[in-house]
Amino acid sequence: MALPDPEPGLIVRYDYLWTHEAAAGRDQGKTRPACLVAATDPSVRPRYVVLLPITHTPPAGDTVGIAIPARVGQALGLDDTPGWVIVSEHNIDEWPNGGLSPLPGRPDTFSYGFIPPGLFAQIKARFLELARARKGQSVRR
């Protein structure tokens, strides 16, 4: 079981911990698809990654998300329910980490593939915009 290299735009299956769950004292979340938006230099150990959750729940209130077009979700092998990459919160974790899981029914595969470059550029730009404005939240795992 080889883990993929942590490259921006990669979609992995990950035990994502929402900020409200961490604030309530939880240390585990729900395993879900997550978009890797950044990784530290491969020569630095430990190596860290920034992961954004993918959810079926439409963004509301202060939550900001980028919709995943149906054709992109299908190409990645996600289910048919509409999904969003949430850019207003993230997890920071070591790579590799114990929160990574194989895809359902594919015990040797940990990645769905990559978000298309144009969509990833939108995700990254909005994530960075919120981070610069200090409007994003994070959980360090």
N, C-alpha and C positions, 0 to 999 in steps of 0.2 A: 504494500500500500504506500505508494509514493505521494507525498503532498505536493501540490503545485507550488511554483514560486509565487511569492506574494507581490503580484503586479497590479497597479491601479486598474480598476474596471473589472477585476475578477469577482465572480459571484461564487461564494462558498456557503456551505451549510454550517451554521454557527449558533452556539448557545448565547443569544443576545440578551443582555440585561438592560432593561429600560431604566432611565434615571429615576422614575418614581418607584420602581421595584428596589433599586439600590438604596434609595432614601428610606424605604420601609425596612431595611436591614437584610434583604435577600441577597444571596450571592450567586444564584443561578436563575437563568431566565428560561425562555422557550427556544428550542432549536428551530431555526428558520433560515431562509436565504438571507445573506447579507452581502453588501457591496463593499469591497475593499477600495478605499478612496486614497490611501497613502500608506507608504512603508518607509521605514528608515533604511539607511545605506546597508547593503548586504554584508559589508565588512565589519559592521558594529554588532557586538553581542552584549546583551540580548538584542534581538531585532524586534522592533515594535511595528504594529499595523493599526490603522484607523478603519473601523468597520461601521457601516451604516445599515440599519435594519431595513428589510423589505417586508411590507405588511399588506394585508387586504383591507385594513381599516383606513378609510379616507382621512386625510389630514383635517384637523379641526382646531379651533382656538389658536394657540401659539405654535402648533406643530406645522412644520413646512415639509412638503413632500413633492417629489417629481413623479408624475405618472409613468408607468411602464407601458408602452404601446402593446396591444394584444399580440401583434406579430413578433415583437421582441421576446415577450414572455413565452410564446410557443417555441421560438427558435432556441431559447435557453432550456426548455424542458420544465418550466414552471407550470403550475396548474392554470386552468382557464379563467379563474376569478381575477378581476382587475387588481392590480397591485401598484404600490408606491414605494419609492426609495425615500426614506425619511432623512432629510438633510439637516434638521434642527437639533439632532442629538446623535451621539456616536459612542462606541466603546473603543478604548485603547487597550490593546492586549499584546502579549509577546507572540512571536511567530517562530515555530509552531506552538500551538496551545491545546489544552485539554478540551476547549469548547468547540473544536472542529469535529464535525461528524460526517460520515459517508452519506451520500444521497440515498433516499429511500429505494430499496430494491437493488442498489448498486454498491455493494460493500467495499469495493476498491476505488471508488470515485468520490472525491471531496469537492469537486468544482462543477458548476453548471456551465461554465464558460465565461465569456466576457460581454459586458454591456457594449453595444456599438459605440464607436468613438464619438460621434456627434451627440448622442444622448449622455455619454459619460462626461463630455465637456460641459453640458448643462448642469449635471449633478455636481461636478467638482466646483464650477463657478458659483453656484448658489450656496454650497457648503462653505466655501471660502468667504463669501460675502457675509454670511451669518457669523462665521468665526471672527472675522475682522471687527464686526459690530458687537461682538461679545453677546450674541443672541443664541448661540448654540450651547447645548449642555453635553457633558461627557461623563462616562463611567470608566475609571481606570481599573482594569481587571488584574 
